Amino acid sequence: MDKMLLWDNKEELIELRLKEIKKNLDKNLNGLPKDELPFMEPHLRALYFQTYFLLAEGSYNASLVLGGIFLENITKERLFIQGIKDEELEEMNFGRTLQKCEEMKSLDKEEFDFLRNKKEKLRNPYAHYNKMKLSHGKEYYIWKIENPVDKLIRLQEKVNKGEITEAQARQELIKGKEPEIMTSKDFRPIAHMAKTQLEEDGLALSTFLEIDKFARVFAEKYFKPKEKQKDEI
């Protein structure tokens, strides 16, 4: 049996991928911030811009994962400034980081509530890829088809011969069938479909804009270098 390859022609793959990236950049950059960031340490800037360009290029899931990691790390940076060493910070997860901030009164209530919300609704479910939780409550019409592979092969042959269009083939596939409303609990593949659609329909962008707005204010407040006092003459 011949080995299946992900790609055969490297140059052709690169060309296709660049075309897809260009299309997404043209669409997504319009909604993204253009202003330079306030002062942040290089490792935080790197996380921010990786998140930014993953979103811009259409890698929505990866952008959301990294967005949660970015928030965790700017929170840890706040603790570092207050004297907590990297060795201790690297042993903390996001929850323990927030607990430490609460103990040290490092954040105001609005900051703490925002970060805790994002830990529970963004960082944890995306880092662990909890697709069932992320797609909870989303409903779709599903048509149950008996022997779908055989029917699809037969209909595709008709399409290839020009006897019917693809749209007509889809109608033929579900002819005589009544749709059922289902969630990911009823039909597992819905979880991935629903999660992906939510991300593409604006969840990824709106979440990033929330993170961006929070991070800029946070950086101005906590990371801005203190000006050195000039010696009096």
N, C-alpha and C positions, 0 to 999 in steps of 0.2 A: 504493500500500500504506500503510495507516494505521500511524503510529508507535506502537511499543509503549511503555507507560509503566510505571515501577516502582510508582507509586501514582496514584490518581485523586482520592480524597477524603482530604485532609490530616487532618481531624479524626478520621475513621474509622481511619486508619493510626496516629495518635497513641494513640488509645484501645486498639487492639490491641497496640501495642508496650508501653504502660504495663501492660496486663494481664499480658503475658509477663514483663516485668521484675519485677512484684510477685510472681508465682509463683516466679521464681527466687530473689528476695531472701528470701522466706519459707522456702525450702528451704535455701539456702546459708549464710545468716547464722548459723544454728545452729552451724555447724562452724568459724566464723571467730573469731579473737581479738577480745576486747572491751577489753582493757587498753590504755591510752594508750601511745604509743611513748616510749622514752627520747629525750633530746635529739638532734635531727638538724637539719642545715641545711634551710631551706625547700624547696630543690630536691629534696632526698632524700625529705622527707615527701610532697611532691607525687607523686613517682614511686611511693612505697609505696602511697598511698591510691588512685591511679589503678589500680594492680595489684589492690588489695583489692576495689574496687567493680566493676571489670570482671569479676572472678571471681564476686562476689556476684550480679551481674546476668546471669550466664550466658554472658559472652563469654570462653570458656575459652582459646581459642587466643591471643587478644590479651593476656589476663592472663599467660600463660606467656611470651610474647615480652617483655612489659614487666618481668616478674620477672627475666629474665636481664639486661636493661638496668639495672635497679635494683641488682643485685649488682655489675655492672661499675662503676657510679657510686659505690657506697659504698667500693669498693676504691680508686678514684681519689681519693676524699676522704681516705683514709688517706695517700696520697702527697702530696696538697696540704698536709695538716697538717705533713708532714715537709719541706716547702719546694719541692715541684715546682709550677711555675706552671701556670695554666690553659691557656696557649698551648701548652705541651708536652703536657699531659694530653689536650687535645682532638685531638691528632695520633695518640694511641695507641688501638689496639684492645684488646680484653680480654686477648688473649694477651700483647701487649707490656706491658700494665699489670701482669700477674702476673710477667712477667720482671723488670720494674723493682722490684717488691716483693721478689722473691727476691734481687736484687742488693743492695738496701738493707736486707735482713733486716727488712722491715716487718711480716711476718706470722709466726705460729708455724706449725708443720707441719700441725696439724689445720685451721687456717684456710685455708692454702694449698691443701691437698688438697681441701677442700670446694669452694672457688672454682674450682679447675681442673676438678673433676668437673662442676660446673654449667656451666662454659664449654663443655665438650666435649659434654655430653648435653642441655643446655637452651639456652644462649645461641646457640650456632652453628647447630644444626639448626633451631631455631624462627625465628631471625632470617632465615635463608635459606630457610625453608619447605621443608626436605628431607623431604618426606612419605614418600618411599620408605624412608629411613633410620629415621624415627620409627615406621613401621608394620612394620619388619623382624620376620619370624618369626610374624606373626599370620596364622592360617589361618581360612578360612571355607568353608562348603559353598556351591557355586555350581551352579545349574541352567542349562544352555545351552538357550536357546529359539530355535527357527528362526522368523523373521518375527515377532518379539515385538510390534511396533507394531500389526500387523493383529489379532493375538490380543487384545491389551490393549483395543483399540477395541471389538472384538466383545463381550468380557466386560464392559466398562464399560456397554455398551448394555443388557446383561442385568441388571446391577446397578441401573441407572437405572429399568428397568421393574419391578423388584422380583422378578424371576424367580429370582435367586440373591443371596446375601449377598457382601460383600467377601471374607470368609474363604473362602467356596466358590469365588470367582473366582480367588483365589491358588492354591488346590488344583488347580483346573481348568487353570491356566496351566502347572503343572509335572507334570501327570498323564502317567505313562508315562516320565518322565525320571529318570535316576539322577543324584544330585548328585556333583560332583567337589570334592575339597579343593584350594583354590587360595590363593596368597598374592598380594601386590601385584606380585611379579615375573611372575606368570602373567596377572594381570588388573589393569591399572593403576588402575581406579576403587576397588579394595579399599583402596588406600593412604589415600585421604581418609576412607573409611568407618571403617577401623580406627583411624586417628589420632583422629577425632572421638569414637568410642566410648570409647577409652582416657581421653580428657580428661573426658568426661561421667561415666565410671564411677569417678572419684576421683583420676586422675593430677593434674589441675589443682589440686585442693584439697590433696592430700598434698604436692605440690611447693611450694605457697605456704606451707604450715605449716612446712616445712623452712627456707625462706627467711626467714620471720618469726622463727623461733627463733634462727637464726644472726645475723640483723641486729640483734636486740635485744641480744644478748650483745656483738656487735661494736661497737655504738653506745655501750654502757655503758663498754666498755674504751677506745675510742679517741676518742669524740666528746664525752664528758662535759666541760663547761666546768670549768676549774680554779677553785677558790674563791680569791678574793683574800685575801691575808693582811691582817689588821687591824693598823693601826699600833699599836705598843706605846705605852702611856701612860707 
